[in-house]
């Protein structure tokens, strides 16, 4: 079936399937960026 929403995937937007993935991804990205933005 053709995706009616270009640029997004409705399967990945279902919170019942991905309830922790988005939060963990945000934390992982922040952990990776922090040393580059504010080196200690």
N, C-alpha and C positions, 0 to 999 in steps of 0.2 A: 504494500500500500504506500502511496506517495505521502510524504510528510506535508501536511497542510500549513505547517508553521516553519518557514525557512529560518535557519539560524538557531533553532532550539529543538530539543528532543523531549517530547512529552513523557517518555519513559523515565528519563533522568529527573524530571520535575515532580515525580510522585513521592511525596514525603513519607508515605507508608513503606516504600521500598528503600529509601535513601535517608532515613531520619538522622543518622549520625554522619554520613559521608560529607555533607556540605560543611558542617561545623568543623570536622576534622581537617578538611581541605583548607579552610580559612586559617586555622591555627598553623598548619604546616607551611602555608605560604608566608604567613607573618613571621614564623621562626626563620625562614630562609631569607627574608628581606631585612629583618632587623639588624644583623651585623653589617649589611651593606649601607644602610641608612644612618645608623648611629654606632659607628665602631667604638669599642671600649678601649 
